[in-house]
Amino acid sequence: MKKLLTRGQLSVLIICAVLIIDQIIKIWVKTSMFLHESIRITDWFFIYFTENNGMAFGMEIIGKLFLTSFRIVAVALIVWYLVKIIRQKYKTGYIVCISLILAGAIGNIIDCVFYGLIFSESTHSAISTFVPMGEGYSECLYGKVVDMFYFPIIDTNWPGWMPFVGGEHFIFFSPIFNFADAAISCGIIALILFYSKYLSNNVEPQIKEDKIDNE
């Protein structure tokens, strides 16, 4: 029975799907909400609009230009690796994981490269709008990444009797992230759970070519 999709087609489909969903959500949030506006979905799930200059989950460690440049180089390397493992017929699940990571990385690069050029600045009193190319809030490579998913699953205070942190406010899982971050995280977690032996032992997760495989 002929396969519906080759490994390469599946990879392209995953990347395109993640990018489309990621950008639709980001553009909707950026053009519909004030900066730091929050929409309550449940007690433990909010759409909370924020922007960051740094890495996944809002971390800011290194300079913006270096970070964006590093991301672009990393994406280029992942693309090269993905093409390689597709040609060598690695297992489909492994290719899916790498595709998710690549798609998430590209999704955040789009924000950094283009958002500063095509959007006005989001503030607490003004909702961002599209502007002519180059008239946005920043330069190319200096755009801010849009984040919106917030899951304060536990929001409480530490018991007063606890040393050092007693009485202080505590939120379990406070990072705010986007769909691209989620794709990267899912890809990495799946790699660790299902392909750790390949990563640690440098074993090629290949699958024997089947006679009915028409790739």
VENZIUR-V799459 format. One record per backbone hydrogen bond with DSSP energy under -1.0 kcal/mol. CO is the residue of the C=O (numbers start at 1). NH is the residue of the N-H. E is the energy in kcal/mol with one decimal. If there is no record, write none. Layout:
CO/NH/E + CO/NH/E
This chain:
6/10/-2.5 + 7/11/-2.3 + 8/12/-2.2 + 9/13/-2.4 + 10/14/-2.5 + 11/15/-2.4 + 12/16/-2.6 + 13/17/-2.5 + 14/18/-2.6 + 15/19/-2.3 + 16/20/-2.5 + 17/21/-2.5 + 18/22/-2.8 + 19/23/-2.5 + 20/24/-2.3 + 21/25/-2.3 + 22/26/-2.3 + 23/27/-2.7 + 24/28/-2.2 + 25/29/-2.5 + 26/30/-2.8 + 27/31/-2.1 + 29/33/-1.8 + 34/37/-2.3 + 37/49/-2.3 + 39/47/-2.8 + 45/41/-2.2 + 45/42/-2.2 + 46/150/-2.1 + 47/39/-2.6 + 49/36/-2.6 + 50/147/-2.9 + 52/145/-2.5 + 55/58/-1.0 + 56/59/-1.2 + 59/55/-2.2 + 63/67/-2.5 + 64/68/-2.7 + 65/69/-2.4 + 66/70/-2.7 + 67/71/-2.4 + 68/72/-2.1 + 69/73/-2.2 + 70/74/-2.8 + 71/75/-2.7 + 72/76/-2.1 + 73/77/-2.0 + 74/78/-2.4 + 75/79/-2.7 + 76/80/-2.1 + 77/81/-2.4 + 78/82/-3.0 + 79/83/-2.5 + 80/84/-1.9 + 81/85/-2.5 + 82/86/-2.0 + 83/87/-2.2 + 84/88/-1.8 + 85/90/-2.5 + 86/89/-1.3 + 89/207/-1.7 + 91/95/-1.9 + 92/96/-2.4 + 93/97/-2.0 + 94/98/-2.1 + 95/99/-2.4 + 96/100/-2.2 + 97/101/-2.0 + 98/102/-2.5 + 99/103/-2.7 + 100/104/-2.4 + 101/105/-2.1 + 102/106/-2.5 + 103/107/-2.5 + 104/108/-1.7 + 105/109/-1.7 + 106/110/-2.2 + 107/111/-1.0 + 108/112/-1.8 + 109/113/-2.8 + 110/114/-2.6 + 111/115/-1.2 + 112/143/-2.8 + 114/117/-1.5 + 114/118/-1.6 + 115/119/-1.7 + 116/138/-2.5 + 117/134/-1.1 + 118/131/-2.5 + 119/137/-1.9 + 123/35/-2.3 + 126/123/-2.3 + 129/120/-2.4 + 132/135/-2.4 + 139/142/-1.9 + 145/52/-1.9 + 147/50/-2.2 + 148/48/-2.7 + 149/177/-2.0 + 150/46/-2.8 + 151/153/-2.3 + 154/172/-2.9 + 156/170/-3.7 + 158/167/-1.7 + 159/162/-1.8 + 162/166/-1.4 + 163/165/-2.3 + 165/168/-2.2 + 168/158/-2.9 + 170/156/-2.9 + 177/148/-1.9 + 177/149/-3.3 + 178/182/-2.0 + 179/183/-2.1 + 180/184/-2.2 + 181/185/-2.7 + 182/186/-2.7 + 183/187/-2.3 + 184/188/-2.5 + 185/189/-2.8 + 186/190/-2.4 + 187/191/-1.9 + 188/192/-2.3 + 189/193/-2.6 + 190/194/-2.7 + 191/195/-2.1 + 195/199/-1.8 + 196/200/-2.8 + 197/201/-2.0 + 204/206/-2.5 + 205/91/-3.0 + 210/213/-1.6
